[in-house]
Structure formats: C-alpha cells, structure tokens
Amino acid sequence: MITLALSKGRIFDETLPLLAAAGIEVLEDPEKSRKLILPTNQPHVRVVLVRATDVPTYVEYGGADIGVTGKDVLLEHGGAGLYQPLDLQIAKCHMAVAAPTGFDYARAIRQGSRITVATKYTHIARQFFAEKGVHVDLIKLYGSMELAPLTGMADAIVDLVSTGKTLKANDLVEVEHIMDISSQLVVNQAALKLKTAPIRRIIDAFTQATPAAAA
C-alpha cells in the first residue's frame, strides 16, 4: 500500500492532474466526504487528508509514504529526514512583507529602528530580517494577518501573497518580496527503500507531468 498525504484546497486540486498522469484517480471528493482516508482506482494507493502544516510530519514518521506540501511549510517546520525529489511547480505564490500604505517601511528599516511584524512564519521572517540587519519583534498569528496592522498591533506582516487582492482590500501594500513559493513532493526515506518500484513510478509520472516538463 502506498499512502499519499495531501491537504484540502488548492494543493489537492492541482495535484489531481499529476495523479492522473500516474494513472491514479481519487474516488471521492474531499469537500463532500467526511472521510480522512480516500480510496483511489488503484487498490494499492490511498490518499490521507491532513492539515497542510502536518504533511511533512506524516511523511517523516511513516504515516504516509509520500506527500505534497508547500515550500513555505518545509522551510518553516523543517524538512529534515525527508527525500525531496521534485518541485512540482503547482500552487504557486510568493512570500512577502506588507505594510499599511501610510507606513514608511523603507525609512523605518533604514534607520535601524525596531519594528513589530505579525506572521505565522516566524522562522522565515526572523531569518529574513536578521540577514538584513533589521531588529524585529515577531507576533505569531495563525490567520487574518492583515488585521494586525489595522488594529495597531504590528507595523507590518509577513505572509503568502497570491493575487494581492486581500492586501489591497485592507489598505496594505507589498513592500518586500521574500521568496517564490510552490509545492514540493516529499518522500519517506525508509518507504523509498522498501517500496522503491511503485514510489519511483509515481515520482517519474509526476516529473513528466509537471508544468516545467510540459513547457
């Protein structure tokens, strides 16, 4: 049995064509089913639905053999002990610093003053600002980052940006680009040794079906 860990939403939806290229079809809609383990048309392949931040943990500890997770999750929560064979080039977005339109961000960091930043990506944010020599106080939040500057709780935020519409709707502007983000394929190293052939077939099919390969 090969177990694939996925999170609901954009990653799940954009992984479906890659699975199809490997001859795998998920038989139930995760948005309609209450099941956390979904069958596929391949009796030896199943999909487990977990929180996006838990995908690396399930794969690392053998709850799943392979998984699809964002680069942001791997950088924030660690990908140690995981084989990372492929950037799938799906669920693309980027991580950025954003601040209220009236806040002079450039002046604040140029003067070396201490700023307060709200984010759920504290590890990434701390490293980014440390490399710039900027002193920051980090406030960890798990959602609605845009609200922190609006309530005066933070000067800026670090978050994922896709279209930028949410920032604009809340009178925030992107002030620094941190990194591009896409989803990665991760594999349990022990599973790769024990189930080499079926896992390799999936990796090879995904490789051929990625947007980069198609281009």
C-alpha positions in Angstrom: 0.0 0.0 0.0 1.2 3.5 -1.0 -0.2 6.3 1.2 -0.1 9.9 -0.2 -0.6 12.8 2.2 -2.4 15.8 0.8 -4.1 18.9 2.3 -7.5 20.1 1.1 -7.9 23.1 -1.2 -5.6 24.4 -3.9 -2.8 21.8 -3.4 -5.3 18.9 -3.6 -6.9 20.3 -6.7 -3.7 21.0 -8.5 -2.2 17.6 -7.6 -5.1 15.7 -9.3 -3.7 16.1 -12.9 -0.4 14.8 -11.7 -2.1 11.8 -10.1 -4.0 11.3 -13.3 -0.7 11.2 -15.2 0.3 8.3 -12.9 -2.9 6.5 -13.6 -4.3 7.4 -10.2 -7.8 8.8 -9.7 -9.2 9.7 -6.2 -12.7 8.2 -6.0 -14.2 10.6 -3.5 -14.5 14.4 -3.3 -12.8 15.6 -0.1 -15.1 18.6 0.1 -18.2 16.3 0.2 -16.9 13.3 2.0 -16.2 13.2 5.8 -13.6 10.5 5.3 -10.0 11.3 6.1 -8.7 8.4 4.1 -9.8 8.4 0.5 -9.6 5.4 -1.9 -8.3 5.6 -5.4 -8.9 3.5 -8.5 -5.6 1.8 -7.7 -6.2 -0.7 -4.8 -2.6 -0.2 -3.6 -2.8 3.6 -3.4 -4.8 5.7 -0.9 -4.9 9.4 0.0 -4.9 10.7 3.6 -6.2 14.2 4.2 -4.2 16.2 6.8 -3.5 19.9 7.6 -1.0 21.5 5.3 1.5 22.0 8.1 1.2 18.3 9.1 2.1 16.8 5.7 5.9 16.7 6.4 5.3 15.2 9.8 3.1 12.4 8.5 5.7 11.6 5.8 8.7 11.8 8.1 7.1 9.5 10.7 5.7 7.0 8.3 2.0 8.0 8.5 2.3 8.5 4.7 4.9 7.3 2.2 4.8 10.4 0.0 3.2 13.9 0.3 2.7 17.2 -1.4 3.5 20.3 0.6 4.4 24.0 0.1 8.0 25.1 0.2 6.9 27.6 3.0 5.8 24.6 5.2 9.1 22.8 4.7 11.2 25.9 5.4 9.1 26.9 8.5 8.6 23.4 10.0 11.7 21.7 8.7 12.1 19.0 6.0 15.0 17.2 7.7 14.8 13.4 7.1 12.7 13.8 4.0 13.7 13.0 0.5 12.6 16.0 -1.7 13.0 14.8 -5.3 10.8 17.3 -7.1 9.5 20.8 -7.2 6.0 20.2 -8.7 5.6 23.9 -9.8 2.0 23.9 -8.6 0.1 26.1 -6.1 2.4 29.0 -6.9 2.5 32.1 -4.9 5.2 34.1 -3.0 6.0 35.3 0.4 6.3 39.0 1.1 6.4 41.7 3.6 3.4 44.0 3.6 2.6 47.2 5.5 -0.1 49.9 5.6 0.0 52.4 2.8 0.8 55.2 5.3 3.7 53.4 7.0 7.2 54.5 5.7 8.7 51.0 5.8 11.8 51.9 3.9 12.6 54.7 6.3 11.9 52.5 9.4 14.3 49.8 8.4 16.9 52.2 7.0 17.1 53.9 10.4 17.6 50.6 12.1 14.6 51.2 14.3 12.8 48.2 15.8 9.6 47.2 14.0 6.9 44.7 15.0 5.9 42.1 12.5 2.9 39.7 12.6 3.2 36.4 10.9 2.7 32.6 11.2 6.1 32.2 9.5 8.2 33.2 12.4 11.3 31.2 11.4 11.3 32.5 7.9 10.6 36.1 9.0 13.3 36.0 11.7 15.9 34.8 9.2 14.9 37.3 6.6 15.2 40.3 8.8 18.3 39.0 10.5 20.1 38.8 7.2 19.1 42.5 6.5 20.3 43.5 10.0 16.8 44.7 11.0 15.6 44.3 14.6 12.1 42.9 14.7 9.6 41.8 17.4 7.6 38.9 16.0 4.0 38.3 16.9 2.8 34.8 15.9 -0.7 34.6 14.4 -2.5 31.8 12.6 -4.9 33.8 10.4 -6.1 37.2 9.3 -2.6 38.7 9.3 -3.9 41.8 7.6 -5.8 42.7 10.8 -2.7 43.2 12.9 -1.5 46.4 11.3 -5.1 47.7 11.0 -5.5 47.4 14.8 -2.1 48.9 15.5 -0.8 45.6 16.9 2.0 45.4 14.3 3.8 47.7 11.8 4.0 45.0 9.1 3.2 41.4 8.2 5.0 38.5 6.5 2.6 36.3 4.6 1.9 34.4 1.4 0.6 36.5 -1.4 -1.2 35.1 -4.4 -3.2 37.8 -6.2 -2.7 40.7 -3.8 -6.4 41.4 -3.6 -6.7 40.8 0.1 -3.8 43.2 0.8 -5.4 45.9 -1.4 -8.8 45.4 0.2 -7.3 46.1 3.6 -5.2 49.1 2.6 -1.9 47.2 2.7 0.9 47.2 0.1 3.7 44.7 -0.6 7.0 46.3 0.4 9.4 43.5 0.1 9.5 40.2 -1.9 11.0 37.4 0.3 10.8 34.3 -1.9 8.7 32.5 -4.5 6.7 29.5 -3.2 5.5 26.3 -4.9 4.6 22.8 -3.8 7.2 20.1 -3.4 7.0 16.3 -3.5 8.4 14.7 -0.3 9.1 11.1 0.3 9.7 9.0 3.4 13.3 7.6 3.0 12.5 4.2 4.5 9.5 3.8 2.3 11.6 4.7 -0.7 13.9 1.7 0.1 11.1 -0.7 0.9 8.7 0.3 -1.9 11.1 1.5 -4.5 9.4 0.5 -7.7 5.8 1.9 -7.0 7.1 5.1 -5.5 9.6 5.6 -8.4 6.7 5.2 -10.8 4.8 7.9 -9.1 7.9 10.2 -9.0 8.6 9.6 -12.7 5.0 10.3 -13.7 4.8 13.5 -11.7 8.2 14.6 -13.2 6.8 14.1 -16.7 3.6 15.9 -15.9 4.9 19.0 -14.1 4.3 22.3 -15.9 8.1 22.7 -16.3 8.3 19.4 -18.1 5.3 20.2 -20.3 6.9 23.6 -21.3 
